[in-house]
Amino acid sequence: MNTPPPLRLGVAGTPEFAVPALQRLALARSVCAVFTQPDRPSGRGQSLHLSPVKRRALELGLAVYQPVSFKALEAASLLRSLQLDLLVVAAYGLILPAAVLEIPRLGCINIHASLLPRWRGAAPIQRALLAGDSRTGITIMRMQAGLDTGPMLSSRPTDITALDNAASLHDRLATLGADLMLETLPGIESGSAHETPQPDEGVTYAQKINKAEARIDWSLDAGQIWRQVRAFNPWPVAETRWDGQQLRVWEAQLPASTKQPAEAPGSVLAASAQGIDVACGRGVLRILRLQLAGRKPLCAGDFLKGQRLGGARFASS
């Protein structure tokens, strides 16, 4: 009996989220090509920045391709020349036209960081936190021309805890996505994987994060601001204004007391090593870690060694 040749896999991804999947696939299977976005200038010197996926692919000795767009005939021709069986996509950041999705023999499969059809789109992790969702997860789906509308091959949930922020949830989902992709791959290869259409009910869209969303409005509910702090850590980081300066809020919690303060929203009610309590439109937010512009992030106790907040009032940015 002849053994079928190994799958010729391609991986398309750009940020850290795609790195675990790339690494697992490269170690377990045969990755013939890696696609990632072009190098971008960054930093004060505007030196070219390699994406996390490109850095890891080069470390693994894999061929890397960086088309500016797959709408160009040259990019489609390149993909066709590689004769891939399957292209695995994770947070690539470039649109793959319908004609391109049909080039690999078994199509293109996406690792998406939500339980579809909830949070289709660019920022599912942050949107889940902002909305106060109690759980999220990973969906492995077949890519179609629509935005994350394709049929689902597998999914796996994970709880969102009060200790989670975008960074911790990102890392957990990236690992979960890599694991689930490896588990789902044999069924795709054999043709036994069951594809389930997404339900029409429960569709939501995770719009791309805008830096302006990180500005704290202290007239809002404390729980809403707390979710904002968690969703925007590590980027763009929730911020307020104090004494004319930018003040970034990296970590916060909701204190046990639910008594509504009489002071105006943004007023500092108490400041100690345990945290900085701030009046909100409803409730109180306790800031645990914060950062003045041009300084390092500090826990509340260390911050207060150099700053006085007695009687202070934070302004909405």
C-alpha positions in Angstrom: 0.0 0.0 0.0 1.4 3.4 -1.0 1.8 6.0 1.6 0.3 9.3 0.5 2.8 12.2 0.3 2.7 14.6 3.3 0.5 17.7 3.0 2.2 20.7 1.5 1.2 23.4 4.0 1.4 27.1 3.9 0.9 29.4 6.9 -0.2 33.0 6.6 0.1 35.2 9.6 1.7 38.4 11.0 1.5 39.1 14.7 2.4 37.0 17.8 -1.0 35.4 17.8 0.0 33.3 14.7 3.4 32.2 16.0 2.3 29.2 18.1 0.4 27.8 15.2 3.3 28.3 12.8 5.7 26.6 15.2 3.4 23.6 15.9 2.7 23.0 12.3 6.3 23.4 11.3 7.4 20.8 13.9 4.5 18.3 13.2 4.0 18.7 9.5 5.7 20.0 6.3 5.4 23.8 6.0 6.5 24.8 2.6 5.8 28.5 2.7 5.1 31.3 5.1 3.3 34.4 4.2 3.5 37.5 6.3 3.0 41.2 5.8 5.9 43.3 4.4 8.5 44.7 6.8 7.4 48.0 8.2 9.6 51.0 9.4 9.2 51.6 13.1 10.8 53.3 16.1 12.7 56.6 16.1 15.2 55.5 13.6 12.4 54.1 11.3 14.4 50.9 10.8 12.5 48.0 9.2 10.6 45.9 11.6 10.2 42.1 10.9 6.9 40.7 11.9 6.9 38.1 14.8 5.9 35.4 12.2 8.7 36.3 9.9 11.3 36.2 12.7 10.1 32.7 13.8 9.9 31.4 10.3 13.5 32.4 9.6 14.6 30.8 12.8 12.9 27.6 11.6 14.5 27.9 8.2 11.3 28.3 6.3 10.7 30.1 3.1 9.1 33.5 3.7 7.0 35.5 1.2 5.7 39.0 1.8 3.3 40.2 -1.0 1.9 43.7 -0.5 -1.5 42.5 -1.6 -3.1 39.3 -2.9 -5.2 41.3 -5.3 -2.2 41.5 -7.6 -1.8 38.8 -10.2 1.8 38.3 -9.2 0.9 37.2 -5.7 -1.8 34.8 -6.9 0.7 33.3 -9.4 3.2 32.9 -6.6 0.7 31.0 -4.5 -0.3 28.8 -7.4 3.3 28.0 -8.2 3.8 26.6 -4.7 1.2 23.9 -5.3 0.0 24.0 -1.7 -2.5 21.5 -0.4 -3.7 23.8 2.3 -3.1 27.4 3.6 -3.6 27.9 7.3 -4.3 31.6 8.1 -4.1 33.3 11.5 -4.3 37.0 11.9 -2.7 37.6 8.6 -4.1 41.1 8.0 -4.4 41.0 4.2 -7.6 40.2 2.3 -7.5 37.0 0.3 -9.8 37.3 -2.7 -12.3 34.5 -3.5 -10.2 33.3 -6.4 -7.1 33.1 -4.2 -9.0 31.1 -1.5 -9.5 28.4 -4.2 -5.9 28.0 -5.2 -4.7 25.5 -2.5 -6.1 22.0 -3.2 -7.9 21.8 0.1 -8.6 25.5 0.4 -7.8 28.0 3.1 -8.5 27.5 6.8 -8.6 30.3 9.4 -7.8 30.2 13.1 -10.2 32.8 14.6 -10.1 34.1 18.1 -13.8 33.9 19.0 -16.7 31.5 19.1 -18.3 32.4 15.8 -20.6 33.9 14.8 -19.9 36.2 17.8 -17.1 38.7 17.1 -16.4 38.3 13.4 -13.7 40.8 12.4 -10.4 42.4 13.4 -10.4 42.7 17.2 -12.4 39.8 18.8 -10.3 39.6 21.9 -10.7 43.2 22.9 -14.4 43.3 21.9 -15.2 40.3 24.1 -13.5 42.0 27.1 -15.2 45.3 26.5 -18.6 43.6 26.2 -18.1 41.8 29.5 -18.4 38.3 27.9 -17.9 35.5 30.3 -16.3 33.2 27.7 -14.7 33.2 24.3 -12.7 30.7 22.4 -11.2 29.5 19.1 -13.1 28.6 15.9 -11.4 26.8 13.0 -13.3 27.8 9.9 -13.1 27.5 6.2 -12.5 30.8 4.6 -15.0 32.4 2.2 -15.2 35.8 0.5 -17.3 37.2 3.4 -15.8 38.5 6.7 -15.4 35.4 8.9 -18.6 33.9 7.4 -17.3 30.5 6.4 -18.4 27.1 7.8 -16.9 26.0 11.1 -14.8 22.8 11.4 -14.2 22.9 15.1 -14.3 25.2 18.1 -13.1 25.2 21.7 -14.3 27.6 24.5 -12.3 29.2 27.3 -13.7 31.2 30.3 -12.8 34.9 30.6 -11.9 35.5 34.2 -11.7 38.7 36.2 -7.9 38.5 36.1 -7.8 38.4 32.3 -6.8 41.3 30.1 -6.2 41.4 26.3 -2.6 40.2 26.8 -3.4 37.1 28.9 -6.4 36.2 26.8 -4.4 36.6 23.6 -1.7 34.2 24.8 -4.2 31.6 25.9 -6.1 31.8 22.7 -3.0 31.6 20.5 -2.0 28.4 22.2 -5.5 27.0 22.1 -5.7 27.9 18.4 -2.5 26.0 17.6 -3.6 23.0 19.5 -7.1 22.9 17.9 -5.6 23.4 14.4 -3.4 20.4 14.9 -6.3 18.3 16.1 -8.5 19.4 13.2 -6.0 18.9 10.5 -6.2 15.1 10.1 -9.9 15.4 9.3 -9.3 18.1 6.7 -6.6 15.9 5.2 -8.8 12.8 5.0 -12.0 14.7 4.0 -13.8 13.5 7.1 -14.0 16.9 8.9 -17.6 18.0 9.3 -18.3 21.6 8.2 -21.1 23.4 10.0 -22.6 26.6 8.6 -22.6 29.5 11.1 -26.0 30.3 12.6 -27.8 33.5 11.5 -28.5 34.4 15.1 -25.9 35.9 17.4 -23.7 37.6 14.8 -21.6 40.5 16.1 -18.7 42.4 14.6 -15.4 43.2 16.2 -14.4 46.5 14.7 -10.7 47.4 14.6 -9.6 49.2 17.8 -9.2 53.0 17.6 -6.8 54.7 20.0 -9.5 57.2 20.9 -11.5 54.4 22.5 -8.8 54.2 25.2 -9.7 57.6 26.6 -11.4 57.1 30.0 -14.8 58.9 30.5 -15.1 58.9 34.3 -18.9 59.6 34.0 -19.3 56.0 32.9 -20.0 53.0 35.1 -17.0 51.7 37.0 -17.5 48.2 35.6 -17.4 49.6 32.0 -14.1 51.5 32.7 -12.6 48.4 34.3 -13.4 46.4 31.2 -11.8 49.2 29.1 -8.6 49.0 31.2 -8.4 45.2 30.7 -9.3 45.3 27.0 -6.7 47.9 26.1 -3.8 46.3 28.0 -1.2 46.0 26.3 -2.4 48.4 23.5 -3.4 51.2 23.3 -3.7 51.3 27.1 -6.6 53.2 28.8 -5.7 56.8 29.7 -6.8 59.8 31.5 -5.5 63.3 32.2 -4.0 64.6 35.4 -2.5 68.0 36.0 -2.3 68.5 32.2 -0.4 65.2 31.7 -1.3 61.9 30.1 -1.8 59.2 32.8 -2.1 55.7 31.5 -4.0 53.1 33.5 -2.5 49.6 33.1 -4.4 47.7 35.8 -7.4 48.2 37.9 -10.1 46.4 39.9 -13.5 47.0 41.4 -13.3 47.4 45.2 -15.8 45.4 47.3 -17.7 48.5 48.4 -20.6 49.4 46.2 -21.5 52.7 48.0 -21.9 55.5 45.5 -19.5 58.4 46.3 -20.8 62.0 46.5 -17.7 63.4 44.8 -17.7 64.2 41.1 -16.6 61.5 38.6 -12.8 61.4 38.3 -12.2 62.5 41.9 -9.5 60.6 43.8 -11.3 59.3 46.9 -8.3 57.5 48.5 -4.7 56.8 47.6 -2.6 54.1 49.3 -0.3 51.2 48.5 -3.5 49.2 48.0 -4.6 51.3 45.1 -6.0 54.7 44.0 -9.8 54.8 44.3 -11.5 57.0 41.8 -15.2 58.1 41.7 -17.0 57.1 38.6 -20.5 58.0 37.2 -21.6 54.9 39.0 -19.3 53.1 41.5 -15.6 53.3 42.2 -12.6 52.1 40.2 -9.4 51.2 42.1 -6.2 51.8 40.0 -3.5 49.3 40.7 -0.8 50.2 38.1 -0.4 53.4 36.2 2.1 55.4 34.2 2.9 59.0 33.6 4.0 60.0 30.1 7.7 59.3 29.6 7.9 57.3 32.8 7.8 53.6 33.6 4.5 51.9 34.7 4.4 51.6 38.5 2.2 50.0 41.0 0.1 52.4 43.0 2.4 52.3 46.1 5.5 53.2 44.1 3.7 55.8 42.1 2.6 57.6 45.3 6.1 57.8 46.6 6.8 60.4 44.0 3.4 61.9 43.4 0.7 63.5 45.6 -2.9 62.8 44.6 -4.7 64.2 47.7 -7.7 66.1 46.4 -6.8 65.4 42.7 -9.4 64.9 40.0 -8.7 63.1 36.8 -10.1 64.5 33.6 -11.6 62.6 30.7 -9.0 62.6 27.9 
